[in-house]
């Protein structure tokens, strides 16, 4: 997955408007490892990793255009 600015020349003009009201989820092996990478990359963290009632460990971040990204992994017992 690449995260690029909506105004980048690779993004067609008709797709350069901000989307609203959605988020994209990526299920990974270890959300904590991805969280560390996101911090190193200085991405905007919305919430730190925490375990959910439905068995996922997740954190949220914003992409450069403000879209919400959910990064989750199964909670290991």
PyMOL Python script that loads the backbone (N, CA, C, O; Angstrom):
from pymol import cmd

cmd.read_pdbstr("""\
ATOM      1  N   UNK A   1       0.859  -1.178   0.000  1.00  0.00           N
ATOM      2  CA  UNK A   1       0.000   0.000   0.000  1.00  0.00           C
ATOM      3  C   UNK A   1       0.888   1.218   0.000  1.00  0.00           C
ATOM      4  O   UNK A   1       1.862   1.287   0.750  1.00  0.00           O
ATOM      5  N   UNK A   2       0.567   2.148  -0.811  1.00  0.00           N
ATOM      6  CA  UNK A   2       1.270   3.418  -0.815  1.00  0.00           C
ATOM      7  C   UNK A   2       0.336   4.512  -0.329  1.00  0.00           C
ATOM      8  O   UNK A   2      -0.857   4.494  -0.629  1.00  0.00           O
ATOM      9  N   UNK A   3       0.871   5.458   0.415  1.00  0.00           N
ATOM     10  CA  UNK A   3       0.099   6.611   0.857  1.00  0.00           C
ATOM     11  C   UNK A   3       0.738   7.826   0.207  1.00  0.00           C
ATOM     12  O   UNK A   3       1.874   8.188   0.515  1.00  0.00           O
ATOM     13  N   UNK A   4      -0.014   8.455  -0.702  1.00  0.00           N
ATOM     14  CA  UNK A   4       0.525   9.624  -1.394  1.00  0.00           C
ATOM     15  C   UNK A   4      -0.449  10.784  -1.289  1.00  0.00           C
ATOM     16  O   UNK A   4      -1.631  10.583  -1.012  1.00  0.00           O
ATOM     17  N   UNK A   5       0.031  11.966  -1.504  1.00  0.00           N
ATOM     18  CA  UNK A   5      -0.785  13.179  -1.473  1.00  0.00           C
ATOM     19  C   UNK A   5      -1.788  13.155  -2.620  1.00  0.00           C
ATOM     20  O   UNK A   5      -1.461  12.753  -3.736  1.00  0.00           O
ATOM     21  N   UNK A   6      -3.013  13.591  -2.330  1.00  0.00           N
ATOM     22  CA  UNK A   6      -4.069  13.583  -3.361  1.00  0.00           C
ATOM     23  C   UNK A   6      -3.723  14.448  -4.558  1.00  0.00           C
ATOM     24  O   UNK A   6      -4.262  14.228  -5.643  1.00  0.00           O
ATOM     25  N   UNK A   7      -2.849  15.420  -4.399  1.00  0.00           N
ATOM     26  CA  UNK A   7      -2.480  16.317  -5.493  1.00  0.00           C
ATOM     27  C   UNK A   7      -1.278  15.824  -6.300  1.00  0.00           C
ATOM     28  O   UNK A   7      -0.814  16.511  -7.210  1.00  0.00           O
ATOM     29  N   UNK A   8      -0.784  14.650  -5.970  1.00  0.00           N
ATOM     30  CA  UNK A   8       0.368  14.099  -6.687  1.00  0.00           C
ATOM     31  C   UNK A   8      -0.007  13.861  -8.144  1.00  0.00           C
ATOM     32  O   UNK A   8      -1.157  13.539  -8.441  1.00  0.00           O
ATOM     33  N   UNK A   9       0.932  14.014  -9.039  1.00  0.00           N
ATOM     34  CA  UNK A   9       0.670  13.873 -10.471  1.00  0.00           C
ATOM     35  C   UNK A   9       0.168  12.483 -10.858  1.00  0.00           C
ATOM     36  O   UNK A   9      -0.446  12.327 -11.914  1.00  0.00           O
ATOM     37  N   UNK A  10       0.415  11.473 -10.028  1.00  0.00           N
ATOM     38  CA  UNK A  10      -0.063  10.129 -10.324  1.00  0.00           C
ATOM     39  C   UNK A  10      -1.560   9.957 -10.064  1.00  0.00           C
ATOM     40  O   UNK A  10      -2.165   8.998 -10.544  1.00  0.00           O
ATOM     41  N   UNK A  11      -2.159  10.875  -9.310  1.00  0.00           N
ATOM     42  CA  UNK A  11      -3.588  10.789  -8.993  1.00  0.00           C
ATOM     43  C   UNK A  11      -4.358  11.581 -10.049  1.00  0.00           C
ATOM     44  O   UNK A  11      -4.145  12.785 -10.190  1.00  0.00           O
ATOM     45  N   UNK A  12      -5.258  10.916 -10.798  1.00  0.00           N
ATOM     46  CA  UNK A  12      -6.031  11.634 -11.814  1.00  0.00           C
ATOM     47  C   UNK A  12      -6.835  12.780 -11.185  1.00  0.00           C
ATOM     48  O   UNK A  12      -7.308  12.662 -10.055  1.00  0.00           O
ATOM     49  N   UNK A  13      -6.984  13.868 -11.911  1.00  0.00           N
ATOM     50  CA  UNK A  13      -7.666  15.060 -11.393  1.00  0.00           C
ATOM     51  C   UNK A  13      -9.028  14.760 -10.790  1.00  0.00           C
ATOM     52  O   UNK A  13      -9.379  15.320  -9.751  1.00  0.00           O
ATOM     53  N   UNK A  14      -9.802  13.884 -11.427  1.00  0.00           N
ATOM     54  CA  UNK A  14     -11.148  13.616 -10.933  1.00  0.00           C
ATOM     55  C   UNK A  14     -11.168  12.867  -9.594  1.00  0.00           C
ATOM     56  O   UNK A  14     -12.226  12.720  -8.982  1.00  0.00           O
ATOM     57  N   UNK A  15      -9.991  12.390  -9.135  1.00  0.00           N
ATOM     58  CA  UNK A  15      -9.897  11.693  -7.854  1.00  0.00           C
ATOM     59  C   UNK A  15      -9.163  12.518  -6.797  1.00  0.00           C
ATOM     60  O   UNK A  15      -8.778  11.984  -5.757  1.00  0.00           O
ATOM     61  N   UNK A  16      -8.968  13.807  -7.051  1.00  0.00           N
ATOM     62  CA  UNK A  16      -8.210  14.637  -6.123  1.00  0.00           C
ATOM     63  C   UNK A  16      -9.074  15.347  -5.082  1.00  0.00           C
ATOM     64  O   UNK A  16      -8.583  16.243  -4.395  1.00  0.00           O
ATOM     65  N   UNK A  17     -10.338  14.973  -4.949  1.00  0.00           N
ATOM     66  CA  UNK A  17     -11.197  15.524  -3.898  1.00  0.00           C
ATOM     67  C   UNK A  17     -11.082  14.659  -2.655  1.00  0.00           C
ATOM     68  O   UNK A  17     -10.825  13.459  -2.749  1.00  0.00           O
ATOM     69  N   UNK A  18     -11.275  15.271  -1.483  1.00  0.00           N
ATOM     70  CA  UNK A  18     -11.210  14.524  -0.243  1.00  0.00           C
ATOM     71  C   UNK A  18     -12.414  13.611  -0.085  1.00  0.00           C
ATOM     72  O   UNK A  18     -13.552  14.073  -0.177  1.00  0.00           O
ATOM     73  N   UNK A  19     -12.189  12.334   0.149  1.00  0.00           N
ATOM     74  CA  UNK A  19     -13.313  11.459   0.484  1.00  0.00           C
ATOM     75  C   UNK A  19     -13.689  11.685   1.954  1.00  0.00           C
ATOM     76  O   UNK A  19     -12.850  12.094   2.757  1.00  0.00           O
ATOM     77  N   UNK A  20     -14.934  11.421   2.295  1.00  0.00           N
ATOM     78  CA  UNK A  20     -15.358  11.568   3.684  1.00  0.00           C
ATOM     79  C   UNK A  20     -16.246  10.398   4.081  1.00  0.00           C
ATOM     80  O   UNK A  20     -16.833   9.719   3.238  1.00  0.00           O
ATOM     81  N   UNK A  21     -16.326  10.186   5.384  1.00  0.00           N
ATOM     82  CA  UNK A  21     -17.260   9.211   5.919  1.00  0.00           C
ATOM     83  C   UNK A  21     -16.877   7.756   5.746  1.00  0.00           C
ATOM     84  O   UNK A  21     -17.757   6.896   5.731  1.00  0.00           O
ATOM     85  N   UNK A  22     -15.615   7.452   5.618  1.00  0.00           N
ATOM     86  CA  UNK A  22     -15.192   6.060   5.505  1.00  0.00           C
ATOM     87  C   UNK A  22     -13.806   5.903   6.116  1.00  0.00           C
ATOM     88  O   UNK A  22     -13.091   6.877   6.353  1.00  0.00           O
ATOM     89  N   UNK A  23     -13.453   4.658   6.361  1.00  0.00           N
ATOM     90  CA  UNK A  23     -12.055   4.357   6.667  1.00  0.00           C
ATOM     91  C   UNK A  23     -11.716   3.017   6.045  1.00  0.00           C
ATOM     92  O   UNK A  23     -12.593   2.203   5.755  1.00  0.00           O
ATOM     93  N   UNK A  24     -10.453   2.813   5.852  1.00  0.00           N
ATOM     94  CA  UNK A  24      -9.977   1.572   5.262  1.00  0.00           C
ATOM     95  C   UNK A  24      -9.253   0.798   6.354  1.00  0.00           C
ATOM     96  O   UNK A  24      -8.514   1.376   7.151  1.00  0.00           O
ATOM     97  N   UNK A  25      -9.467  -0.504   6.384  1.00  0.00           N
ATOM     98  CA  UNK A  25      -8.838  -1.361   7.386  1.00  0.00           C
ATOM     99  C   UNK A  25      -7.823  -2.277   6.730  1.00  0.00           C
ATOM    100  O   UNK A  25      -8.080  -2.868   5.681  1.00  0.00           O
ATOM    101  N   UNK A  26      -6.668  -2.383   7.362  1.00  0.00           N
ATOM    102  CA  UNK A  26      -5.659  -3.350   6.967  1.00  0.00           C
ATOM    103  C   UNK A  26      -5.470  -4.307   8.128  1.00  0.00           C
ATOM    104  O   UNK A  26      -5.150  -3.883   9.238  1.00  0.00           O
ATOM    105  N   UNK A  27      -5.666  -5.589   7.883  1.00  0.00           N
ATOM    106  CA  UNK A  27      -5.422  -6.608   8.897  1.00  0.00           C
ATOM    107  C   UNK A  27      -4.013  -7.139   8.672  1.00  0.00           C
ATOM    108  O   UNK A  27      -3.684  -7.644   7.599  1.00  0.00           O
ATOM    109  N   UNK A  28      -3.191  -7.014   9.707  1.00  0.00           N
ATOM    110  CA  UNK A  28      -1.774  -7.374   9.631  1.00  0.00           C
ATOM    111  C   UNK A  28      -1.464  -8.397  10.718  1.00  0.00           C
ATOM    112  O   UNK A  28      -2.296  -8.652  11.588  1.00  0.00           O
ATOM    113  N   UNK A  29      -0.280  -8.977  10.671  1.00  0.00           N
ATOM    114  CA  UNK A  29       0.117  -9.957  11.688  1.00  0.00           C
ATOM    115  C   UNK A  29       0.325  -9.320  13.057  1.00  0.00           C
ATOM    116  O   UNK A  29      -0.009  -9.919  14.079  1.00  0.00           O
ATOM    117  N   UNK A  30       0.880  -8.095  13.080  1.00  0.00           N
ATOM    118  CA  UNK A  30       1.201  -7.469  14.362  1.00  0.00           C
ATOM    119  C   UNK A  30       1.006  -5.955  14.252  1.00  0.00           C
ATOM    120  O   UNK A  30       1.853  -5.250  13.704  1.00  0.00           O
ATOM    121  N   UNK A  31      -0.108  -5.471  14.773  1.00  0.00           N
ATOM    122  CA  UNK A  31      -0.419  -4.039  14.695  1.00  0.00           C
ATOM    123  C   UNK A  31       0.614  -3.191  15.440  1.00  0.00           C
ATOM    124  O   UNK A  31       0.890  -2.062  15.035  1.00  0.00           O
ATOM    125  N   UNK A  32       1.188  -3.723  16.523  1.00  0.00           N
ATOM    126  CA  UNK A  32       2.185  -2.962  17.282  1.00  0.00           C
ATOM    127  C   UNK A  32       3.435  -2.677  16.457  1.00  0.00           C
ATOM    128  O   UNK A  32       4.014  -1.596  16.566  1.00  0.00           O
ATOM    129  N   UNK A  33       3.851  -3.625  15.640  1.00  0.00           N
ATOM    130  CA  UNK A  33       5.018  -3.400  14.772  1.00  0.00           C
ATOM    131  C   UNK A  33       4.716  -2.312  13.740  1.00  0.00           C
ATOM    132  O   UNK A  33       5.560  -1.457  13.473  1.00  0.00           O
ATOM    133  N   UNK A  34       3.522  -2.345  13.165  1.00  0.00           N
ATOM    134  CA  UNK A  34       3.145  -1.329  12.180  1.00  0.00           C
ATOM    135  C   UNK A  34       3.017   0.035  12.853  1.00  0.00           C
ATOM    136  O   UNK A  34       3.363   1.057  12.259  1.00  0.00           O
ATOM    137  N   UNK A  35       2.529   0.052  14.075  1.00  0.00           N
ATOM    138  CA  UNK A  35       2.436   1.295  14.842  1.00  0.00           C
ATOM    139  C   UNK A  35       3.819   1.926  15.015  1.00  0.00           C
ATOM    140  O   UNK A  35       3.978   3.135  14.847  1.00  0.00           O
ATOM    141  N   UNK A  36       4.810   1.111  15.350  1.00  0.00           N
ATOM    142  CA  UNK A  36       6.185   1.616  15.501  1.00  0.00           C
ATOM    143  C   UNK A  36       6.692   2.214  14.191  1.00  0.00           C
ATOM    144  O   UNK A  36       7.325   3.270  14.196  1.00  0.00           O
ATOM    145  N   UNK A  37       6.419   1.553  13.082  1.00  0.00           N
ATOM    146  CA  UNK A  37       6.832   2.070  11.770  1.00  0.00           C
ATOM    147  C   UNK A  37       6.118   3.391  11.482  1.00  0.00           C
ATOM    148  O   UNK A  37       6.736   4.341  11.000  1.00  0.00           O
ATOM    149  N   UNK A  38       4.818   3.451  11.778  1.00  0.00           N
ATOM    150  CA  UNK A  38       4.047   4.682  11.545  1.00  0.00           C
ATOM    151  C   UNK A  38       4.636   5.837  12.354  1.00  0.00           C
ATOM    152  O   UNK A  38       4.708   6.964  11.863  1.00  0.00           O
ATOM    153  N   UNK A  39       5.056   5.566  13.585  1.00  0.00           N
ATOM    154  CA  UNK A  39       5.691   6.612  14.404  1.00  0.00           C
ATOM    155  C   UNK A  39       7.011   7.059  13.782  1.00  0.00           C
ATOM    156  O   UNK A  39       7.286   8.256  13.709  1.00  0.00           O
ATOM    157  N   UNK A  40       7.827   6.109  13.335  1.00  0.00           N
ATOM    158  CA  UNK A  40       9.110   6.454  12.709  1.00  0.00           C
ATOM    159  C   UNK A  40       8.907   7.287  11.443  1.00  0.00           C
ATOM    160  O   UNK A  40       9.702   8.177  11.141  1.00  0.00           O
ATOM    161  N   UNK A  41       7.833   6.989  10.706  1.00  0.00           N
ATOM    162  CA  UNK A  41       7.523   7.721   9.475  1.00  0.00           C
ATOM    163  C   UNK A  41       6.825   9.046   9.759  1.00  0.00           C
ATOM    164  O   UNK A  41       6.525   9.809   8.841  1.00  0.00           O
ATOM    165  N   UNK A  42       6.565   9.316  11.057  1.00  0.00           N
ATOM    166  CA  UNK A  42       5.921  10.558  11.496  1.00  0.00           C
ATOM    167  C   UNK A  42       4.519  10.727  10.910  1.00  0.00           C
ATOM    168  O   UNK A  42       4.097  11.836  10.582  1.00  0.00           O
ATOM    169  N   UNK A  43       3.800   9.594  10.785  1.00  0.00           N
ATOM    170  CA  UNK A  43       2.416   9.657  10.350  1.00  0.00           C
ATOM    171  C   UNK A  43       1.558  10.151  11.510  1.00  0.00           C
ATOM    172  O   UNK A  43       1.927   9.985  12.673  1.00  0.00           O
ATOM    173  N   UNK A  44       0.429  10.751  11.201  1.00  0.00           N
ATOM    174  CA  UNK A  44      -0.444  11.295  12.234  1.00  0.00           C
ATOM    175  C   UNK A  44      -1.253  10.164  12.869  1.00  0.00           C
ATOM    176  O   UNK A  44      -2.135   9.585  12.234  1.00  0.00           O
ATOM    177  N   UNK A  45      -0.945   9.861  14.119  1.00  0.00           N
ATOM    178  CA  UNK A  45      -1.618   8.801  14.856  1.00  0.00           C
ATOM    179  C   UNK A  45      -2.875   9.383  15.501  1.00  0.00           C
ATOM    180  O   UNK A  45      -2.806  10.398  16.194  1.00  0.00           O
ATOM    181  N   UNK A  46      -4.016   8.747  15.276  1.00  0.00           N
ATOM    182  CA  UNK A  46      -5.279   9.175  15.855  1.00  0.00           C
ATOM    183  C   UNK A  46      -5.505   8.479  17.192  1.00  0.00           C
ATOM    184  O   UNK A  46      -5.953   9.105  18.152  1.00  0.00           O
ATOM    185  N   UNK A  47      -5.195   7.184  17.257  1.00  0.00           N
ATOM    186  CA  UNK A  47      -5.293   6.448  18.517  1.00  0.00           C
ATOM    187  C   UNK A  47      -4.220   5.377  18.572  1.00  0.00           C
ATOM    188  O   UNK A  47      -3.887   4.756  17.562  1.00  0.00           O
ATOM    189  N   UNK A  48      -3.688   5.173  19.757  1.00  0.00           N
ATOM    190  CA  UNK A  48      -2.637   4.174  19.967  1.00  0.00           C
ATOM    191  C   UNK A  48      -3.236   2.769  19.963  1.00  0.00           C
ATOM    192  O   UNK A  48      -4.446   2.611  20.121  1.00  0.00           O
ATOM    193  N   UNK A  49      -2.392   1.743  19.783  1.00  0.00           N
ATOM    194  CA  UNK A  49      -2.914   0.372  19.766  1.00  0.00           C
ATOM    195  C   UNK A  49      -3.609   0.011  21.078  1.00  0.00           C
ATOM    196  O   UNK A  49      -3.136   0.330  22.169  1.00  0.00           O
ATOM    197  N   UNK A  50      -4.751  -0.668  20.929  1.00  0.00           N
ATOM    198  CA  UNK A  50      -5.449  -1.206  22.094  1.00  0.00           C
ATOM    199  C   UNK A  50      -6.260  -2.411  21.648  1.00  0.00           C
ATOM    200  O   UNK A  50      -6.616  -2.535  20.476  1.00  0.00           O
ATOM    201  N   UNK A  51      -6.546  -3.287  22.584  1.00  0.00           N
ATOM    202  CA  UNK A  51      -7.358  -4.457  22.305  1.00  0.00           C
ATOM    203  C   UNK A  51      -8.827  -4.071  22.307  1.00  0.00           C
ATOM    204  O   UNK A  51      -9.268  -3.274  23.135  1.00  0.00           O
ATOM    205  N   UNK A  52      -9.579  -4.639  21.379  1.00  0.00           N
ATOM    206  CA  UNK A  52     -11.007  -4.353  21.276  1.00  0.00           C
ATOM    207  C   UNK A  52     -11.814  -5.517  21.844  1.00  0.00           C
ATOM    208  O   UNK A  52     -11.286  -6.606  22.068  1.00  0.00           O
ATOM    209  N   UNK A  53     -13.092  -5.269  22.071  1.00  0.00           N
ATOM    210  CA  UNK A  53     -13.978  -6.305  22.588  1.00  0.00           C
ATOM    211  C   UNK A  53     -14.215  -7.426  21.578  1.00  0.00           C
ATOM    212  O   UNK A  53     -14.654  -8.513  21.953  1.00  0.00           O
ATOM    213  N   UNK A  54     -13.927  -7.170  20.296  1.00  0.00           N
ATOM    214  CA  UNK A  54     -14.189  -8.165  19.259  1.00  0.00           C
ATOM    215  C   UNK A  54     -12.933  -8.924  18.822  1.00  0.00           C
ATOM    216  O   UNK A  54     -12.907  -9.531  17.751  1.00  0.00           O
ATOM    217  N   UNK A  55     -11.883  -8.884  19.669  1.00  0.00           N
ATOM    218  CA  UNK A  55     -10.721  -9.738  19.437  1.00  0.00           C
ATOM    219  C   UNK A  55      -9.660  -9.208  18.501  1.00  0.00           C
ATOM    220  O   UNK A  55      -8.864  -9.980  17.968  1.00  0.00           O
ATOM    221  N   UNK A  56      -9.634  -7.913  18.294  1.00  0.00           N
ATOM    222  CA  UNK A  56      -8.600  -7.295  17.456  1.00  0.00           C
ATOM    223  C   UNK A  56      -7.783  -6.312  18.286  1.00  0.00           C
ATOM    224  O   UNK A  56      -8.298  -5.699  19.221  1.00  0.00           O
ATOM    225  N   UNK A  57      -6.526  -6.169  17.944  1.00  0.00           N
ATOM    226  CA  UNK A  57      -5.691  -5.089  18.467  1.00  0.00           C
ATOM    227  C   UNK A  57      -5.610  -4.099  17.334  1.00  0.00           C
ATOM    228  O   UNK A  57      -5.233  -4.464  16.221  1.00  0.00           O
ATOM    229  N   UNK A  58      -5.963  -2.828  17.598  1.00  0.00           N
ATOM    230  CA  UNK A  58      -6.015  -1.876  16.488  1.00  0.00           C
ATOM    231  C   UNK A  58      -5.525  -0.506  16.908  1.00  0.00           C
ATOM    232  O   UNK A  58      -5.555  -0.136  18.082  1.00  0.00           O
ATOM    233  N   UNK A  59      -5.069   0.240  15.898  1.00  0.00           N
ATOM    234  CA  UNK A  59      -4.798   1.666  16.065  1.00  0.00           C
ATOM    235  C   UNK A  59      -5.278   2.374  14.816  1.00  0.00           C
ATOM    236  O   UNK A  59      -5.483   1.751  13.774  1.00  0.00           O
ATOM    237  N   UNK A  60      -5.456   3.682  14.926  1.00  0.00           N
ATOM    238  CA  UNK A  60      -5.926   4.492  13.806  1.00  0.00           C
ATOM    239  C   UNK A  60      -4.904   5.555  13.470  1.00  0.00           C
ATOM    240  O   UNK A  60      -4.248   6.104  14.356  1.00  0.00           O
ATOM    241  N   UNK A  61      -4.772   5.842  12.190  1.00  0.00           N
ATOM    242  CA  UNK A  61      -3.926   6.948  11.746  1.00  0.00           C
ATOM    243  C   UNK A  61      -4.626   7.661  10.614  1.00  0.00           C
ATOM    244  O   UNK A  61      -5.589   7.148  10.044  1.00  0.00           O
ATOM    245  N   UNK A  62      -4.139   8.853  10.287  1.00  0.00           N
ATOM    246  CA  UNK A  62      -4.674   9.617   9.159  1.00  0.00           C
ATOM    247  C   UNK A  62      -3.644   9.632   8.049  1.00  0.00           C
ATOM    248  O   UNK A  62      -2.450   9.806   8.294  1.00  0.00           O
ATOM    249  N   UNK A  63      -4.119   9.447   6.820  1.00  0.00           N
ATOM    250  CA  UNK A  63      -3.207   9.579   5.688  1.00  0.00           C
ATOM    251  C   UNK A  63      -3.002  11.069   5.420  1.00  0.00           C
ATOM    252  O   UNK A  63      -3.687  11.890   6.029  1.00  0.00           O
ATOM    253  N   UNK A  64      -2.077  11.448   4.524  1.00  0.00           N
ATOM    254  CA  UNK A  64      -1.775  12.864   4.304  1.00  0.00           C
ATOM    255  C   UNK A  64      -2.987  13.709   3.894  1.00  0.00           C
ATOM    256  O   UNK A  64      -2.988  14.922   4.105  1.00  0.00           O
ATOM    257  N   UNK A  65      -4.014  13.086   3.312  1.00  0.00           N
ATOM    258  CA  UNK A  65      -5.204  13.830   2.897  1.00  0.00           C
ATOM    259  C   UNK A  65      -6.315  13.796   3.946  1.00  0.00           C
ATOM    260  O   UNK A  65      -7.389  14.354   3.722  1.00  0.00           O
ATOM    261  N   UNK A  66      -6.071  13.154   5.077  1.00  0.00           N
ATOM    262  CA  UNK A  66      -7.037  13.141   6.151  1.00  0.00           C
ATOM    263  C   UNK A  66      -7.938  11.923   6.210  1.00  0.00           C
ATOM    264  O   UNK A  66      -8.812  11.858   7.075  1.00  0.00           O
ATOM    265  N   UNK A  67      -7.759  10.956   5.323  1.00  0.00           N
ATOM    266  CA  UNK A  67      -8.561   9.733   5.390  1.00  0.00           C
ATOM    267  C   UNK A  67      -8.124   8.895   6.582  1.00  0.00           C
ATOM    268  O   UNK A  67      -6.940   8.846   6.917  1.00  0.00           O
ATOM    269  N   UNK A  68      -9.081   8.239   7.218  1.00  0.00           N
ATOM    270  CA  UNK A  68      -8.811   7.420   8.385  1.00  0.00           C
ATOM    271  C   UNK A  68      -8.380   6.030   7.960  1.00  0.00           C
ATOM    272  O   UNK A  68      -9.004   5.417   7.094  1.00  0.00           O
ATOM    273  N   UNK A  69      -7.306   5.528   8.573  1.00  0.00           N
ATOM    274  CA  UNK A  69      -6.782   4.201   8.292  1.00  0.00           C
ATOM    275  C   UNK A  69      -6.769   3.410   9.591  1.00  0.00           C
ATOM    276  O   UNK A  69      -6.203   3.852  10.590  1.00  0.00           O
ATOM    277  N   UNK A  70      -7.390   2.247   9.572  1.00  0.00           N
ATOM    278  CA  UNK A  70      -7.475   1.332  10.713  1.00  0.00           C
ATOM    279  C   UNK A  70      -6.484   0.202  10.461  1.00  0.00           C
ATOM    280  O   UNK A  70      -6.556  -0.470   9.432  1.00  0.00           O
ATOM    281  N   UNK A  71      -5.566  -0.008  11.388  1.00  0.00           N
ATOM    282  CA  UNK A  71      -4.605  -1.111  11.282  1.00  0.00           C
ATOM    283  C   UNK A  71      -4.900  -2.063  12.434  1.00  0.00           C
ATOM    284  O   UNK A  71      -4.813  -1.683  13.602  1.00  0.00           O
ATOM    285  N   UNK A  72      -5.250  -3.308  12.096  1.00  0.00           N
ATOM    286  CA  UNK A  72      -5.691  -4.277  13.095  1.00  0.00           C
ATOM    287  C   UNK A  72      -4.962  -5.591  12.948  1.00  0.00           C
ATOM    288  O   UNK A  72      -4.502  -5.949  11.864  1.00  0.00           O
ATOM    289  N   UNK A  73      -4.864  -6.306  14.055  1.00  0.00           N
ATOM    290  CA  UNK A  73      -4.351  -7.672  14.052  1.00  0.00           C
ATOM    291  C   UNK A  73      -5.141  -8.480  15.065  1.00  0.00           C
ATOM    292  O   UNK A  73      -5.641  -7.935  16.049  1.00  0.00           O
ATOM    293  N   UNK A  74      -5.255  -9.801  14.822  1.00  0.00           N
ATOM    294  CA  UNK A  74      -5.956 -10.626  15.802  1.00  0.00           C
ATOM    295  C   UNK A  74      -5.210 -10.598  17.130  1.00  0.00           C
ATOM    296  O   UNK A  74      -3.979 -10.609  17.167  1.00  0.00           O
ATOM    297  N   UNK A  75      -5.983 -10.561  18.230  1.00  0.00           N
ATOM    298  CA  UNK A  75      -5.368 -10.621  19.557  1.00  0.00           C
ATOM    299  C   UNK A  75      -4.882 -12.044  19.764  1.00  0.00           C
ATOM    300  O   UNK A  75      -5.626 -13.007  19.579  1.00  0.00           O
ATOM    301  N   UNK A  76      -3.628 -12.155  20.149  1.00  0.00           N
ATOM    302  CA  UNK A  76      -3.047 -13.478  20.384  1.00  0.00           C
ATOM    303  C   UNK A  76      -3.230 -13.835  21.855  1.00  0.00           C
ATOM    304  O   UNK A  76      -2.805 -13.089  22.738  1.00  0.00           O
ATOM    305  N   UNK A  77      -3.854 -14.959  22.110  1.00  0.00           N
ATOM    306  CA  UNK A  77      -4.092 -15.407  23.487  1.00  0.00           C
ATOM    307  C   UNK A  77      -2.961 -16.232  24.020  1.00  0.00           C
ATOM    308  O   UNK A  77      -3.011 -16.682  25.164  1.00  0.00           O
TER     309      UNK A  77
END
""", "prot")
cmd.dss("prot")
cmd.show_as("cartoon", "prot")
cmd.util.cbc("prot")
cmd.orient("prot")
